[in-house]
Amino acid sequence: MEDKTGEAVSPGALAMRVGWCAELVSGMAARLLAEHWNGADVALLAGGVDASGRRLPSKAWMALRRLGWTTSAPAEVTVNDRIVRMAQEQAGRLLRGAQWRAELTAAVVTTWPTDARRRTTEEWERVRAPLPGGRHLPSSVVKARTRQIAKFVRANGRLPMDVFELEDVPRAARMLLLSACDRQQARIERSESTPQRAVLRLQLPTRPDPCSYADWTWVTCPITLPPTVPASAVLHLPTLRLVGGRLQADMAYTHAVPATRPTGHTIALGVDWGLNTLLSAGSIRLHHDGRITALGAGAQFRAAGVLAKQHRLRRLSEHLQAKADHYQRLIAGDAQHELTGKHAVLRGEVRHLSERRSNLNDALAWAAARWAVDQAIAACASVIYLEDLRSLEARGMGRTLNTRLSQQVRGRIAGHIQHLAAEIGIAVVTVPARNTSKHCPHCLTVLRHRKAPDKPTITGWKWAVCPNPPCGWQGDRDQGAWRRIAARGLAHQAKTTTERASGTMVIRSVTDALEAQAVITPPPAKTLRSDRSKTGPTQHRSSRPAPRRRRAPSPARPPGPAGQRPEGPAPTDRHRLPRAAHRHQDGTTISTPTRRHQPRGAALGAGFHLHAHASPPRWETIPAEYA
């Protein structure tokens, strides 16, 4: 709603005006990025100290102004200082983030291996040495940067000088970072009558090229807060962006949460990643005498249907992408080619499929994270231990399995678990994944993996059997893995550290002395035969034998694919059979369908045979000579 005139502003008009403002901001940010996209300026900004030795502010737009890096709108456009702040904030964040990539690229270029596809141990040590935290950097990050540099070498015949030659200037997004503004540009307040609604007031242009400050007016936008935002949370100015022609507000808020601790845990939840079974989790307890026992048999989060849909969308996207690339080669830059229209349609379909896959991955990640945190809450666990699979590389298992492993959403699930667990005071710690599925959780003996429990002689990977006769544990591979992960975390919790950059808790290494304590004590064996000692007189048994057939009618059909239990012989005093499909049906006749085939054949008539139907009868009058 327009504050000055009181006129209502439609969602389409509001999105258009926000788009005009975002276009002005992104244009100024792009010019600022192009001017300072070099190693000297990025190093100066990331160093955190200006030319006079003073510490730079944490806000990017303030740091850029301290360094004298300014930008402005075109000469014929009028904007206030807060619009310039948003452009400086966006450009400053992108320039600060480029410093780490610059250091990584310099380390890979200066220690370029003899064979870029396979580094030796000495070459790995040399590339990790100059990097801050390079000892614990996942090897997949270094290999991805190596592949990018190798592509540059094949195209140019030499190594790049730095990341600024390897990468183009980052693209400035069309969004409004209102956090860089003050109350003279935008303000947000929670509704007093409805706590789940907020009111955002901000200045927006009335035309794409505002010529004066009169072309900027105040607009009031009601925002419906999601149920995840607590009523006591303090709201902050959101980030506005356009998604599919609609205005989206990324709401930021703060509220008090219980503090997490790295040590002192007695009940922990271990989570193991899987391929078909996405997550396997269970809880264990650390007793005062040092024993570790499992609390229950654990649970699994199965998402086979969602993953199958994801793989179908991936195959379709790859097919359309290959077809679009073929059309592009045939067009060869000719704008008047007859395939230009088809190529544009295919590009739109590829973008649509990418959005569907992204949305499906995000929904799956949130559902899996919510399930894992709920398991921890139910078990009263104070910590969740995840195995660190950042260095997992999909190779050596065939093209199909390698692709499926590469498409997993482990990183997104781990981030959502950390977010949800932090709200209720549960710590999330990553532990080394080495040998978690290889050793027995009860005695640390190397397991033998078989295809299935009923196929003990066929080598596989799903079922694990301990060859140690005193132990004899066997079970699902993933069920044994979460026990090992949780036990390793509790045994090594004194070695938990917090990463300075991300703030996540990790256990970086495993020691043999503590690993020997990370065993789960099996529960005491139960006596299979109960005590049958006589404690009273023998009860009298009736001499009347049980009837051969049930005289009671069959119970209601249970839910699921199981059929219905049959009843006894048809009563003589009943004229119409229950559930009869046709009036010409006897008590021993298999049901005859009179409409479309239904999977549950028992629901069609008195017969209980699933999918069993007789041929449709012919009820014509029989001639007398055949009677």
C-alpha positions as CSV (number, residue, x, y, z in Angstrom):
1,M,0.0,0.0,0.0
2,E,1.2,3.5,-0.9
3,D,1.7,5.4,2.4
4,K,1.1,8.8,0.8
5,T,-2.0,8.2,-1.2
6,G,-3.3,5.1,0.6
7,E,-3.8,3.2,-2.7
8,A,-3.4,-0.5,-2.8
9,V,-0.4,-1.9,-4.7
10,S,-0.9,-5.2,-6.4
11,P,1.7,-8.0,-5.9
12,G,2.7,-7.7,-9.6
13,A,3.3,-4.0,-9.3
14,L,5.2,-4.4,-6.0
15,A,7.5,-7.0,-7.6
16,M,8.1,-4.7,-10.6
17,R,9.1,-1.8,-8.4
18,V,11.4,-4.0,-6.3
19,G,12.9,-5.3,-9.6
20,W,13.7,-1.7,-10.7
21,C,15.4,-1.0,-7.4
22,A,17.3,-4.3,-7.5
23,E,18.4,-3.5,-11.1
24,L,19.9,-0.2,-9.9
25,V,21.7,-1.9,-7.0
26,S,23.1,-4.8,-9.1
27,G,24.4,-2.3,-11.8
28,M,26.4,-0.3,-9.2
29,A,27.7,-3.5,-7.6
30,A,28.8,-4.9,-10.9
31,R,30.8,-1.8,-11.7
32,L,32.4,-1.9,-8.2
33,L,33.3,-5.6,-8.7
34,A,34.9,-5.0,-12.1
35,E,37.0,-2.2,-10.8
36,H,38.5,-4.1,-7.8
37,W,38.6,-7.7,-9.2
38,N,42.3,-8.1,-8.7
39,G,44.6,-9.8,-6.2
40,A,45.9,-6.6,-4.5
41,D,42.5,-5.1,-3.7
42,V,41.0,-8.5,-2.6
43,A,44.0,-9.1,-0.3
44,L,43.7,-5.6,1.2
45,L,40.1,-6.1,2.0
46,A,40.5,-9.6,3.4
47,G,43.5,-8.5,5.5
48,G,41.1,-6.5,7.7
49,V,43.4,-3.5,8.2
50,D,43.4,-0.2,6.2
51,A,46.4,1.8,5.1
52,S,46.7,3.6,8.4
53,G,46.7,0.3,10.4
54,R,43.2,0.6,11.7
55,R,41.0,-2.5,11.8
56,L,38.3,-2.5,9.1
57,P,34.6,-2.8,10.2
58,S,32.9,-6.1,9.9
59,K,30.1,-4.7,7.7
60,A,31.3,-4.9,4.1
61,W,29.9,-1.5,3.0
62,M,31.6,0.3,5.9
63,A,34.9,-1.4,5.1
64,L,34.7,-0.4,1.5
65,R,34.0,3.2,2.5
66,R,37.0,3.1,4.8
67,L,39.2,2.1,1.9
68,G,37.6,4.7,-0.4
69,W,36.0,2.3,-2.8
70,T,32.8,4.1,-3.8
71,T,30.3,3.8,-6.6
72,S,27.4,5.8,-7.9
73,A,24.4,5.6,-10.1
74,P,24.3,6.8,-13.7
75,A,24.2,10.5,-14.1
76,E,20.5,10.8,-15.1
77,V,19.4,8.6,-12.1
78,T,18.8,9.8,-8.6
79,V,19.3,7.4,-5.6
80,N,19.9,8.0,-1.9
81,D,22.9,6.9,0.0
82,R,21.2,3.8,1.3
83,I,20.9,2.3,-2.2
84,V,24.6,2.8,-2.6
85,R,25.2,1.0,0.7
86,M,23.3,-2.1,-0.6
87,A,25.5,-2.1,-3.7
88,Q,28.7,-1.8,-1.6
89,E,27.5,-4.5,0.8
90,Q,26.9,-7.0,-2.0
91,A,30.2,-6.2,-3.7
92,G,32.2,-6.4,-0.5
93,R,30.8,-9.8,0.4
94,L,31.8,-11.2,-3.0
95,L,35.3,-9.7,-2.8
96,R,35.9,-11.0,0.7
97,G,34.8,-14.5,-0.4
98,A,37.2,-14.5,-3.3
99,Q,40.3,-14.4,-1.0
100,W,40.0,-18.1,0.1
101,R,39.6,-19.1,-3.6
102,A,42.7,-17.1,-4.4
103,E,44.8,-18.8,-1.7
104,L,43.6,-22.2,-2.8
105,T,44.3,-21.5,-6.5
106,A,47.8,-20.2,-5.7
107,A,48.6,-23.3,-3.6
108,V,47.5,-25.6,-6.4
109,V,49.3,-23.7,-9.2
110,T,52.6,-23.4,-7.3
111,T,52.6,-27.1,-6.4
112,W,51.2,-28.3,-9.8
113,P,51.6,-32.2,-9.8
114,T,53.3,-34.2,-12.5
115,D,50.0,-36.1,-13.1
116,A,47.0,-33.9,-12.4
117,R,44.7,-36.9,-12.1
118,R,46.7,-38.5,-9.3
119,R,48.8,-36.9,-6.7
120,T,51.5,-38.6,-4.6
121,T,51.7,-38.4,-0.9
122,E,54.4,-35.8,-1.0
123,E,52.5,-33.7,-3.5
124,W,49.4,-33.7,-1.2
125,E,51.5,-32.5,1.7
126,R,53.0,-29.7,-0.4
127,V,49.6,-28.4,-1.6
128,R,48.1,-28.5,1.9
129,A,51.1,-26.8,3.6
130,P,50.5,-23.2,2.5
131,L,46.7,-23.3,3.0
132,P,45.2,-22.2,6.4
133,G,43.6,-25.3,7.8
134,G,44.9,-27.3,4.8
135,R,45.6,-30.3,6.9
136,H,41.9,-31.0,7.4
137,L,40.8,-29.7,4.0
138,P,38.7,-32.3,2.1
139,S,40.6,-33.7,-0.8
140,S,37.6,-33.3,-3.0
141,V,37.9,-29.5,-2.8
142,V,41.5,-29.6,-4.0
143,K,40.6,-32.0,-6.8
144,A,37.8,-29.8,-8.0
145,R,40.1,-26.8,-8.2
146,T,42.7,-29.0,-10.0
147,R,40.2,-30.0,-12.6
148,Q,39.3,-26.3,-13.2
149,I,42.9,-25.4,-13.7
150,A,43.5,-28.4,-15.9
151,K,40.7,-27.2,-18.2
152,F,42.3,-23.8,-18.4
153,V,45.6,-25.4,-19.3
154,R,44.1,-27.4,-22.1
155,A,42.5,-24.2,-23.5
156,N,45.5,-21.9,-23.1
157,G,48.5,-24.1,-23.0
158,R,49.8,-22.6,-19.7
159,L,48.9,-22.3,-16.0
160,P,46.8,-19.3,-14.8
161,M,48.5,-16.5,-12.9
162,D,45.8,-16.4,-10.2
163,V,42.1,-17.0,-9.6
164,F,41.3,-13.6,-11.2
165,E,42.5,-14.9,-14.5
166,L,40.9,-18.3,-13.9
167,E,37.5,-16.9,-13.1
168,D,35.5,-14.1,-14.5
169,V,34.1,-11.2,-12.5
170,P,31.3,-12.5,-10.3
171,R,27.8,-11.6,-11.3
172,A,25.9,-9.3,-9.0
173,A,22.6,-10.7,-8.1
174,R,19.3,-8.7,-8.4
175,M,18.4,-8.5,-4.8
176,L,18.1,-5.9,-2.0
177,L,20.2,-6.4,1.1
178,L,18.1,-4.3,3.4
179,S,20.4,-5.2,6.4
180,A,22.8,-2.5,5.1
181,C,20.1,0.2,5.4
182,D,18.8,2.2,8.3
183,R,15.3,3.4,9.2
184,Q,15.4,6.1,6.6
185,Q,15.2,3.4,3.9
186,A,13.4,0.4,5.4
187,R,11.9,-0.6,8.7
188,I,10.1,-3.7,9.9
189,E,7.7,-4.2,12.9
190,R,5.7,-7.2,14.1
191,S,2.0,-6.8,14.1
192,E,0.6,-6.2,17.6
193,S,-2.7,-8.0,16.9
194,T,-1.3,-11.0,15.0
195,P,2.2,-12.1,16.1
196,Q,2.6,-14.2,12.9
197,R,2.4,-11.2,10.7
198,A,4.9,-8.4,10.2
199,V,4.8,-5.0,8.4
200,L,7.7,-3.9,6.2
201,R,7.9,-0.3,5.1
202,L,10.5,0.7,2.5
203,Q,11.2,3.3,-0.2
204,L,10.8,2.1,-3.8
205,P,11.1,3.9,-7.1
206,T,7.9,4.7,-9.1
207,R,9.8,4.4,-12.4
208,P,12.9,2.4,-13.6
209,D,15.0,5.5,-13.9
210,P,14.0,7.9,-11.0
211,C,15.1,11.4,-11.9
212,S,14.5,13.0,-8.5
213,Y,13.7,12.0,-4.9
214,A,10.0,12.6,-5.7
215,D,10.1,9.4,-7.7
216,W,10.8,7.4,-4.5
217,T,7.8,6.7,-2.3
218,W,7.1,4.7,0.9
219,V,5.3,1.4,0.4
220,T,3.9,-0.8,3.2
221,C,4.1,-4.5,2.6
222,P,2.4,-7.1,5.0
223,I,4.5,-10.2,5.5
224,T,3.1,-13.5,6.8
225,L,5.8,-15.1,9.0
226,P,6.3,-18.9,8.7
227,P,5.4,-21.0,11.8
228,T,9.1,-21.6,12.4
229,V,9.6,-18.0,13.5
230,P,9.0,-17.9,17.3
231,A,6.6,-15.3,18.6
232,S,9.4,-13.9,20.9
233,A,12.0,-13.6,18.2
234,V,13.5,-10.2,17.2
235,L,12.9,-9.5,13.5
236,H,15.6,-8.0,11.3
237,L,15.4,-6.4,7.9
238,P,15.1,-9.2,5.3
239,T,16.7,-9.7,1.9
240,L,14.3,-9.1,-1.0
241,R,14.7,-11.1,-4.2
242,L,12.5,-12.0,-7.2
243,V,11.9,-15.7,-7.8
244,G,9.7,-16.6,-10.7
245,G,8.2,-13.2,-11.0
246,R,7.2,-13.2,-7.3
247,L,8.7,-11.3,-4.5
248,Q,10.4,-13.4,-1.8
249,A,11.7,-12.1,1.5
250,D,14.5,-14.0,3.3
251,M,13.5,-13.2,6.9
252,A,16.3,-13.0,9.5
253,Y,15.5,-13.2,13.2
254,T,17.3,-13.9,16.5
255,H,16.0,-15.6,19.6
256,A,17.6,-17.2,22.7
257,V,18.5,-20.9,22.4
258,P,20.1,-23.2,24.9
259,A,23.9,-23.3,24.8
260,T,25.5,-26.5,23.4
261,R,28.6,-28.1,25.0
262,P,31.3,-30.1,23.3
263,T,31.9,-32.6,26.1
264,G,30.0,-34.1,29.1
265,H,27.6,-36.2,27.0
266,T,26.2,-39.5,28.2
267,I,23.4,-40.1,25.6
268,A,24.3,-39.7,21.9
269,L,22.6,-40.3,18.6
270,G,24.7,-41.8,15.8
271,V,23.7,-41.1,12.2
272,D,25.0,-43.1,9.2
273,W,24.6,-42.2,5.6
274,G,23.4,-44.7,3.1
275,L,22.5,-45.0,-0.6
276,N,19.0,-46.6,-0.7
277,T,18.5,-46.1,3.0
278,L,19.3,-42.4,3.3
279,L,19.8,-42.3,7.0
280,S,20.2,-44.9,9.7
281,A,20.3,-43.7,13.3
282,G,20.2,-44.9,16.9
283,S,21.1,-43.8,20.4
284,I,23.6,-45.2,22.9
285,R,24.4,-44.5,26.5
286,L,27.7,-44.0,28.3
287,H,27.6,-45.4,31.8
288,H,29.6,-44.1,34.8
289,D,31.8,-47.2,34.7
290,G,32.8,-46.6,31.1
291,R,30.4,-49.1,29.5
292,I,28.6,-48.2,26.4
293,T,25.2,-49.8,25.7
294,A,22.7,-49.3,22.8
295,L,19.3,-48.0,23.5
296,G,17.1,-50.0,21.2
297,A,17.6,-51.3,17.7
298,G,17.7,-48.0,15.9
299,A,15.6,-46.7,12.9
300,Q,16.0,-45.9,9.3
301,F,14.9,-43.0,7.1
302,R,14.0,-44.6,3.8
303,A,13.5,-42.3,0.8
304,A,13.7,-44.8,-2.1
305,G,10.7,-43.3,-3.9
306,V,12.0,-39.7,-3.7
307,L,15.5,-40.8,-4.8
308,A,14.0,-42.8,-7.7
309,K,12.2,-39.7,-8.8
310,Q,15.3,-37.6,-8.4
311,H,17.3,-40.1,-10.7
312,R,14.5,-40.0,-13.3
313,L,14.6,-36.2,-13.4
314,R,18.4,-36.3,-13.6
315,R,18.3,-38.7,-16.6
316,L,15.7,-36.6,-18.3
317,S,17.7,-33.4,-17.7
318,E,20.9,-35.0,-19.1
319,H,19.0,-36.1,-22.2
320,L,17.5,-32.7,-22.8
321,Q,20.9,-31.0,-22.1
322,A,22.6,-33.2,-24.7
323,K,19.9,-32.5,-27.2
324,A,20.1,-28.7,-26.6
325,D,23.9,-28.9,-27.0
326,H,23.4,-30.7,-30.3
327,Y,21.0,-28.0,-31.5
328,Q,23.5,-25.3,-30.5
329,R,26.2,-26.9,-32.6
330,L,23.9,-27.1,-35.6
331,I,22.8,-23.4,-35.2
332,A,26.5,-22.3,-35.0
333,G,25.6,-18.7,-34.0
334,D,23.0,-18.2,-36.7
335,A,20.1,-16.3,-35.1
336,Q,17.8,-17.0,-38.1
337,H,18.3,-20.7,-38.0
338,E,15.1,-22.8,-38.0
339,L,16.2,-24.6,-34.8
340,T,16.6,-21.4,-32.8
341,G,13.1,-21.6,-31.4
342,K,13.4,-25.3,-30.5
343,H,16.8,-24.6,-28.8
344,A,15.2,-21.9,-26.6
345,V,12.4,-24.2,-25.6
346,L,14.8,-26.9,-24.6
347,R,16.8,-24.5,-22.5
348,G,13.7,-23.5,-20.7
349,E,12.8,-27.2,-20.1
350,V,16.3,-27.8,-18.7
351,R,16.0,-24.8,-16.3
352,H,12.5,-26.1,-15.2
353,L,13.9,-29.6,-14.5
354,S,16.8,-28.1,-12.6
355,E,14.4,-26.1,-10.4
356,R,12.3,-29.3,-9.8
357,R,15.4,-31.2,-8.7
358,S,16.5,-28.4,-6.5
359,N,13.1,-28.2,-4.8
360,L,13.0,-32.0,-4.4
361,N,16.4,-32.1,-2.8
362,D,15.6,-29.2,-0.4
363,A,12.3,-30.9,0.7
364,L,14.1,-34.2,1.1
365,A,17.0,-32.6,3.1
366,W,14.5,-30.8,5.5
367,A,12.5,-34.0,6.0
368,A,15.6,-36.1,6.8
369,A,17.0,-33.5,9.1
370,R,13.7,-33.1,11.0
371,W,13.6,-36.9,11.4
372,A,17.1,-37.1,12.8
373,V,16.6,-34.3,15.3
374,D,13.3,-35.9,16.4
375,Q,15.1,-39.2,17.0
376,A,17.6,-37.3,19.2
377,I,14.7,-35.6,21.1
378,A,12.9,-38.9,21.7
379,A,16.1,-40.5,23.1
380,C,16.9,-37.5,25.3
381,A,20.3,-37.2,23.5
382,S,22.4,-34.1,24.0
383,V,24.6,-34.7,21.0
384,I,24.3,-36.0,17.4
385,Y,27.4,-37.6,15.8
386,L,27.6,-37.5,12.0
387,E,30.4,-39.1,10.0
388,D,32.5,-36.7,8.0
389,L,32.0,-37.6,4.3
390,R,33.3,-34.4,2.8
391,S,36.2,-36.4,1.2
392,L,34.0,-39.2,-0.1
393,E,34.6,-39.7,-3.8
394,A,32.2,-41.7,-6.0
395,R,34.5,-44.0,-8.0
396,G,35.1,-47.7,-8.6
397,M,31.5,-48.7,-8.3
398,G,30.2,-48.4,-11.8
399,R,28.7,-45.4,-13.6
400,T,25.2,-45.7,-12.1
401,L,26.3,-46.0,-8.4
402,N,29.0,-43.3,-8.9
403,T,26.4,-40.9,-10.2
404,R,23.9,-41.7,-7.5
405,L,26.5,-41.1,-4.8
406,S,27.5,-37.8,-6.4
407,Q,23.9,-36.6,-6.4
408,Q,23.4,-37.2,-2.6
409,V,22.4,-34.2,-0.5
410,R,24.5,-35.0,2.5
411,G,25.9,-31.5,2.9
412,R,22.5,-29.9,2.8
413,I,21.1,-32.5,5.3
414,A,24.0,-31.9,7.7
415,G,23.4,-28.1,7.5
416,H,19.7,-28.5,8.3
417,I,20.5,-30.9,11.2
418,Q,22.8,-28.3,12.7
419,H,20.2,-25.6,12.3
420,L,17.4,-27.6,13.8
421,A,19.5,-29.0,16.6
422,A,20.9,-25.6,17.6
423,E,17.4,-24.3,18.4
424,I,16.9,-26.9,21.1
425,G,20.4,-27.0,22.5
426,I,21.6,-30.3,20.9
427,A,25.3,-30.3,19.8
428,V,26.1,-31.7,16.3
429,V,29.7,-33.1,15.9
430,T,31.3,-34.7,12.9
431,V,33.6,-37.7,13.5
432,P,36.0,-39.4,11.1
433,A,34.3,-42.0,8.9
434,R,37.2,-44.4,8.5
435,N,36.3,-48.0,9.3
436,T,32.9,-47.3,10.8
437,S,31.3,-50.0,8.6
438,K,34.4,-52.3,8.6
439,H,34.7,-53.2,12.3
440,C,32.2,-55.0,14.6
441,P,30.6,-52.5,17.0
442,H,30.9,-55.1,19.9
443,C,34.5,-56.3,19.5
444,L,36.1,-54.3,16.7
445,T,36.8,-57.4,14.7
446,V,36.9,-56.9,10.9
447,L,33.4,-57.9,9.6
448,R,32.5,-60.2,6.8
449,H,29.9,-58.6,4.5
450,R,27.4,-60.8,2.8
451,K,24.6,-60.2,0.3
452,A,21.7,-61.1,2.7
453,P,21.2,-62.9,6.0
454,D,19.7,-65.9,4.2
455,K,22.7,-66.0,1.8
456,P,25.7,-66.4,4.1
457,T,28.0,-67.7,1.4
458,I,27.5,-65.0,-1.2
459,T,29.8,-62.0,-0.9
460,G,27.9,-58.6,-0.7
461,W,27.8,-55.4,1.2
462,K,24.4,-55.2,2.9
463,W,24.6,-57.7,5.7
464,A,27.6,-57.8,8.1
465,V,28.6,-60.9,10.1
466,C,31.3,-60.9,12.9
467,P,33.6,-63.9,12.5
468,N,34.6,-63.8,16.2
469,P,32.9,-66.8,17.8
470,P,32.5,-65.3,21.3
471,C,30.8,-62.3,19.8
472,G,28.8,-63.6,16.8
473,W,27.1,-60.2,16.1
474,Q,25.4,-59.9,12.8
475,G,23.1,-57.3,11.4
476,D,22.5,-54.6,8.7
477,R,25.7,-52.8,7.7
478,D,24.2,-49.4,8.3
479,Q,22.9,-50.5,11.8
480,G,26.4,-51.5,12.8
481,A,27.8,-48.2,11.4
482,W,25.7,-45.9,13.5
483,R,26.7,-47.8,16.6
484,R,30.4,-47.4,15.7
485,I,29.9,-43.6,14.9
486,A,28.1,-42.9,18.2
487,A,30.5,-45.0,20.3
488,R,33.5,-43.3,18.6
489,G,32.1,-39.9,19.3
490,L,31.4,-40.6,23.0
491,A,34.9,-42.1,23.4
492,H,36.6,-39.1,21.7
493,Q,34.4,-36.3,23.0
494,A,37.3,-34.8,24.9
495,K,39.0,-34.1,21.5
496,T,36.1,-32.1,20.1
497,T,37.1,-28.8,18.6
498,T,35.2,-25.9,17.0
499,E,36.1,-24.7,13.6
500,R,36.7,-20.9,13.6
501,A,35.4,-20.3,10.1
502,S,32.1,-22.3,10.2
503,G,31.6,-22.7,14.0
504,T,30.9,-26.4,13.6
505,M,32.2,-29.0,16.1
506,V,34.5,-31.7,14.8
507,I,36.6,-34.6,16.0
508,R,39.5,-34.5,13.6
509,S,41.5,-37.7,14.5
510,V,41.1,-41.0,16.2
511,T,43.5,-42.5,18.6
512,D,44.0,-46.2,19.2
513,A,43.7,-46.0,23.0
514,L,40.3,-44.2,22.8
515,E,39.1,-46.4,19.9
516,A,39.6,-49.5,22.0
517,Q,37.1,-48.1,24.5
518,A,34.5,-47.4,21.7
519,V,32.9,-50.7,21.9
520,I,29.2,-51.4,22.7
521,T,28.5,-53.9,25.5
522,P,26.0,-56.4,24.2
523,P,22.8,-56.9,26.3
524,P,22.7,-60.0,28.5
525,A,21.5,-63.1,26.8
526,K,17.8,-63.9,27.4
527,T,16.8,-67.4,28.6
528,L,14.8,-68.9,25.7
529,R,12.9,-71.4,27.8
530,S,10.7,-70.0,30.5
531,D,10.3,-71.7,33.9
532,R,7.6,-74.4,33.7
533,S,7.6,-75.4,37.3
534,K,4.1,-76.4,38.6
535,T,2.7,-73.8,41.0
536,G,-0.9,-75.0,41.3
537,P,-3.4,-77.6,40.3
538,T,-3.8,-78.5,36.7
539,Q,-6.6,-76.7,35.0
540,H,-9.5,-78.8,33.7
541,R,-9.6,-79.1,29.9
542,S,-12.9,-79.4,28.1
543,S,-13.5,-82.8,26.4
544,R,-15.3,-81.0,23.5
545,P,-13.0,-80.7,20.6
546,A,-12.7,-77.5,18.6
547,P,-14.8,-77.2,15.5
548,R,-13.2,-78.0,12.2
549,R,-14.4,-74.8,10.7
550,R,-14.9,-71.3,12.1
551,R,-18.5,-70.6,12.8
552,A,-17.9,-66.8,13.3
553,P,-17.9,-64.5,10.3
554,S,-14.5,-63.3,9.0
555,P,-13.1,-60.1,10.6
556,A,-12.7,-56.8,8.8
557,R,-10.0,-56.8,6.2
558,P,-6.7,-55.5,7.6
559,P,-5.0,-52.5,5.9
560,G,-2.3,-53.4,3.4
561,P,-1.9,-56.0,0.6
562,A,-2.9,-58.9,2.8
563,G,-6.1,-60.7,1.9
564,Q,-9.1,-61.2,4.1
565,R,-9.4,-64.3,6.3
566,P,-12.1,-66.6,5.1
567,E,-15.2,-67.3,7.2
568,G,-16.9,-70.6,7.8
569,P,-19.6,-72.2,5.7
570,A,-22.4,-70.1,4.4
571,P,-25.2,-70.0,7.0
572,T,-28.5,-71.5,5.9
573,D,-30.6,-68.8,7.4
574,R,-28.9,-66.0,5.3
575,H,-30.4,-65.3,1.9
576,R,-27.8,-62.9,0.6
577,L,-24.1,-63.5,0.9
578,P,-21.9,-60.7,2.3
579,R,-19.7,-58.7,-0.1
580,A,-21.3,-60.6,-3.1
581,A,-20.3,-59.2,-6.4
582,H,-23.3,-60.5,-8.3
583,R,-26.7,-62.0,-7.4
584,H,-25.8,-65.2,-9.4
585,Q,-23.1,-66.3,-6.9
586,D,-22.9,-69.2,-4.6
587,G,-20.9,-69.5,-1.3
588,T,-18.1,-71.4,-3.0
589,T,-17.9,-69.2,-6.2
590,I,-14.9,-67.1,-6.9
591,S,-15.9,-63.5,-7.3
592,T,-16.7,-62.2,-10.8
593,P,-16.0,-58.5,-11.4
594,T,-18.8,-56.5,-12.9
595,R,-16.6,-53.3,-13.4
596,R,-13.0,-52.4,-13.8
597,H,-10.3,-54.7,-12.4
598,Q,-9.4,-53.8,-8.8
599,P,-6.2,-55.1,-7.1
600,R,-8.0,-56.2,-4.0
601,G,-10.1,-59.1,-5.3
602,A,-11.4,-60.0,-1.8
603,A,-13.4,-56.8,-1.8
604,L,-15.4,-57.8,-4.8
605,G,-17.1,-60.9,-3.4
606,A,-17.3,-63.7,-0.9
607,G,-14.0,-65.3,-2.1
608,F,-10.8,-64.3,-0.4
609,H,-8.3,-65.1,-3.3
610,L,-6.4,-62.0,-4.2
611,H,-6.4,-61.2,-7.9
612,A,-8.5,-64.3,-8.6
613,H,-11.5,-63.8,-10.9
614,A,-13.7,-66.1,-12.9
615,S,-14.7,-65.6,-16.5
616,P,-17.9,-63.6,-16.9
617,P,-20.8,-66.1,-17.0
618,R,-23.4,-66.4,-19.8
619,W,-26.9,-66.4,-18.4
620,E,-28.8,-67.2,-21.6
621,T,-31.6,-69.8,-21.3
622,I,-30.3,-73.3,-22.0
623,P,-32.1,-75.1,-24.9
624,A,-34.3,-78.0,-24.0
625,E,-32.3,-80.5,-26.0
626,Y,-29.3,-79.8,-23.9
627,A,-31.1,-79.7,-20.6
